[in-house]
Amino acid sequence: MAGYTLEFIPQFKQFNLRTQLAKPARAMLLMSCMAAAASTVSTASAADTTVSPALDRASVSFGAINADTSFQLGVNTTSGRYETPSYDGERVTIPRIKADFLLGHSQGISFDYYRYDKSYSSSLNGSTTLNGQPLNGTAALAADARLEIGQVAYRWWMGQGSDVVGLGLGAAYYRATVGGTVTGSVAGISNSGADSFERSTFAPLLELGWRHSFTPATRMFVEASGVKKNGGSINGHIYTATIGAEWFPVENIGIVADYGISRISLTRDIGRDDSAQLNLRLNGPSLYVKARF
């Protein structure tokens, strides 16, 4: 019983025969009380440190997102403002790593990192604008986009038994690199423009989650997160929602499958006539191998 000291100090000055005969019984009673108290404290302590079956003491997941992408780019150039329509690209595979660590039984730290890297090339028929006017004829678009996102959050888990609800507060680091070139003609006059930017920043992060354990080997979860940054040379938002399930064919190694939706909008704004914008949507399933400890 750490932190507690129990002392028994005799207070009797005189002893009679009855007291002497009762002394072993008193000692046995005292020992019984001490054992019961120790058992109660031990049971309460064990209950306090019991981790919900929906959570792990520590886990690391390696996998990838197979996402259907939608890309849109707008840039200001010396030739005017160029904006592409929403460009529906091919499916891409995006590597991702996650990790979770509990501190105690109801609090912990979560990590998440992934990187999107894609080149686009397309012909646009009258769907690009220059200074608010649609381009006549054919315009060609070439764009490169790279987005790295790393998130860390401190989580509080609430609930008992097989269901827990989590709240996470933390920070997200993201670095965006975007380059674009558009060529076309307006009223028969050929124009072209190019722009690129690379910026990185930190932004506040909010996470919400729910986890349920059907059995020690089978779980499901729902998660949502939001990152929003205002001001500075780069600002915007990243919103993500995910639903998935976990299955552990062996005790410490499992498979995680989920479906997620992400909405990413970033703007570089360093002057009235110098801005660029990247809008990106990622929709699709993910698959991970998860090790828990």
N, C-alpha and C positions, 0 to 999 in steps of 0.2 A: 504494500500500500504506500506508494511513493508520495512523500509530502505529509504523511500522517504518522504520529508517534503515540502509542497507547501505553500508558504507565498505570500499574496497579500498586497503590501505596497502602499498606495496612494501617488502620487507624485505631485498632483495638488495643487497650492497655492491659486488659485482663482476659484470661481464657479459662473457660470451665470445661468440664469433660464433654458436655454436649457440643460446645464449639469445636473442640479438638476432633470429635468424631465426625462433625459436619464439614471439616476443612477439605477433605478430598472431594466431597460432593460439590462444594463451592468452586473449587479449582476446575472441576470438570465442567460446571455450568459456565464459568468464565471462558474456558477454552472453546466451548461450543458457541458462545456468543461471538467470540473473536473469529472463529471459522465461518460463521454465518455472515458476519459483516464483510469479511474478505471475499467470500463468494459473491455477495451482492455487488460489491465494488467492481470485482473482476468481470461479472456479467454485464454490468452497465458500461464498463470501459470497452468491452468487446462489442457491445451493441453500437456504441458511439463510433467505433472505427470500422464498422462493417460497410463495405462498398456495395452499392447497388449492383445487381447482376447485369444491368444495362450499361455499366461502365467498366473500364479497365484501369488498373493502376498505372500502366504505361503501354503505349502502342505506337507503331510506326506503319504507315501505309504507303506503298509504291504502286503507281499505276498511270493511267492516262485517260484523257477525255477524247471521245470521238465526236467532234462537234460539227454541226451544220452552221456555216458562218454567213453573216450578212455584214457588208462593209460599206461605209460611206465616208467620203473625204471632201473637205472644203478648204481651199487655200486662197490667200490674197497674194497676188503677184504684181509686178510692174505693169502687166498687161490687163489687170483687172481681177475680179473675183471669180474663181472657178469652183463649181460645186458638182460633184458627181451624184447620180441617183443612188439609191440603195442597191448595192451590187451583191447579188447572191452568189457566193463562191462555192467551191467544192468542199466536201467534208475534209476536215483536218484532224490530225492526232496531236494532242497537246500533253506532254509529260507533266505529271503532278506528284507532289510528295506532301504527306500530312503526318503530324505527330501530336499526341496528347499525353499529358502527364498529370496525375493527380497529386495534390498536396493535401494530405489528410484524406477525408472521405467524401467531401462535398465541394472542394475547390481545386482548380488546376490551371494549367497553361496549355494552349493549343497553338500549333504552327501550321502554316499552309503556304505552299509556293508552286507557281506554275508560270510558264512562258508561252506566249503566242507569237509565232514568227511566220509571216506569209507574204508572198509577192503576188501582185495582181496585174493583169494585162488584159485589156478589153477594148473593143470598138463600141462607141456610143453614137447612136444616130439621133441627133437633135435633142439629146437628153441632158446635155451639160449647159450651164449658163455662164455667160460672161457679162459682168456688170448688170445682172438681172435679165439679160436677153438670152433666149435659147440659141444655141449654135446651129447654124444651117449646115447641111451636109453631114459629114462623118467626123467625129472627134475620137481621138485615141487616148486612152488612159493607161498609164503605167504607174504603179504605186507599190511601195514596200512598207510594211508595218510590222513593228516588233513591240510587244508589250510584256513586261515582266512584273509580276505581282507577288509580293510576300506579305503575309499577315501573321501577327502574333496577338493573342488576346488572353486575358485573365478571365476564367470562367467560374461562375457559381452555379452549382447544381442543386435543385430543390426537388424534394419528393422522397418517397420511400418505396421499398420493394422493387417491382419490375418497371415502374414508370418514373422518369425524372425529366424535369424541365430545366433548361440552362440559359443563363444570361452571360454574355461575354462582352467585355470592354477592352479595347486595345488600340493598335495602330497598324496601318497598312503602308507599305512602301511600294511605290510603283514607278517604273521608268518606261517612258514611251519614246519610240523612235519612228518617225513617219517621214516618208519622202514621196512626192507625187509629181507627175508631169502630165499635162493635158495639152493636146494640139488640136486645132480645128479652125473653122472660119465663121465669121459673122458678117452678114451682108456682102459676102464674096471676098472679104479681107481675111487673110490668114493670120491667126494669132496662136501663140503658144505661151505656156507659163509653167513654172516649176517652183517647188517649195519643199523644204524639209525642216524638221526640228527634232531635237533630242532633249528631253527634260526628265528629271526625277524629283520626287517629293514624298513627304509623309502626310498622312491624312488620318483623322479619327475613324475608328472601326466599331461597329455595333453588331453583335451576333445573338441570334436566338435559336434555340434548339429543343427538340423533344426526342427522347429515346425510350424504346420499350423492349423488354426481353421476354420472348415467348418461352425459351428454354436457355440453358447455359450456352448452347451452340447456335441459337437462332435469334436474331434481333432485327428491328427496323428503326428508322430514324427519319426525322424531318428537320432541315436546317435552313436558315435564312441569314444573310449578312448584308450590310450596307456600308459603303465608304463614300464620304462626301467631302470635297475640298473646295473652298471658296477663296478667291484672292490669289495673289502670286502670279508667277509667269505661266503656271499650268494649273488648271482647275477642272472640276467635273465630278462624276459620280460613277460608282460601280455597285450594282445590285445583283445578288445571286440568291436563288432558291433551289433546294435540292431535296429529293426524297429517295430513300434507298433501303437496302437490306444487307445484313451480314450473316454469313454461314461459316462455322468453324468445323470442318470435318475432323480435325485434330484439335487438341486443347488450346494450343498457342498459335496456330497458323490458320488463317481463314481467308475467305474471299468476300469482297465488298462490291456490290453493284448498285449504281444509282443513276438517276436521271436529273440533270440540272439545266437551269436557264440563267444566263448572265446577260446583263445589259451594261455596256461600257460606253461612256461618253466623256471624252477629254478634249480640252481646248487650250491651245497655247495663245496667250494674249499678252504681248509685250509692247503694244502700241496700237494706236487707232488704225493704222494701215498695215499692220503686220500681225496677222492671226492665222491659225490653222486649227482645224477641228477633225477629230477622229471619232466616228460612231461605229461600234462593233457589237454584234449580237452573237452569242454562242449558245446553241441548243443541242443537247445530245446526251447519250449515256456515257458512263465512266465505269472502269473496272480496275480494282486494286487487289493486291496481295497484302494482307494485314498480319503483322506479328504483334502479339500482345504478351505482356509480362506480368 
